[in-house]
Amino acid sequence: SFPTRRSSDLGGAQRGDMKRSRIFAALVAALLGGLRLPAAQPPPLPSAPPAQKLEPAALAKLESDAAAGDADAQLELALAHDDGSAGRIDRDKAAEWYARAAANGVPVAHLRLGMLLEDGSAGRQSYDEARAHYEQAIAGGVPEANLRLGILHLEGWGVPRDPVAAVAAIERAATAGYQPAQLVLSDMYAVGVGVPRDAAQAVAWAEKVAAQKSPEAELRL
């Protein structure tokens, strides 16, 4: 998503934009998964600690309820396959059950399915479908999905590259109290990506997270 021309081919302002974009990409990667953002791929799904395995009887009950159409059970079963508590991590099965839960009106299932589609870890990648699921999650009252939507706009994945739309979406997630979005927005103001550099705004957003005892935010103050 970043320009592939050499820096010597570009004017000073463009070189500055590229440098800021690369810095911001590294910051986002650190916040959302701890890995470098590849040039043409979305960041990986955030890693999570090993999940406690479900007891066989509990898993069987969950599978039975999900198969019977219980939307909450479908979401729980999807999460169990996603985090490995169903026995092992199986993103294909996770995507299947997220899709069923989403079809049954569970907004957070749209967010989780969108992440798998953005990441491609369920065997199929589609920025367009990821964007559509994020938008449905947002419409269903999941403001956290604004962060993922904002990153799509920032990088031009499945949508035209639009830093203004990216900032607006990320700010919606941050205003809703989502800590990762608040940290990303703080860094955007600190580095000057999508917004003018503004140290006061960068500190203000970092302070919101630091007030919740976040070590990452305290490093920014």
Secondary structure, DSSP 8 states (H G I E B T S, - for coil): ----S-GGGS-HHHHHHHHHHHHHHHHHHHHHTSS---TTS--------------HHHHHHHHHHHHTT-HHHHHHHHHHHHHTTTSS--HHHHHHHHHHHHHTT-HHHHHHHHHHHHHTTTS---HHHHHHHHHHHHHTT-TTHHHHHHHHHHHTSSS---HHHHHHHHHHHHHTT-HHHHHHHHHHHHHTSSS---HHHHHHHHHHHHTTT-HHHHTT-
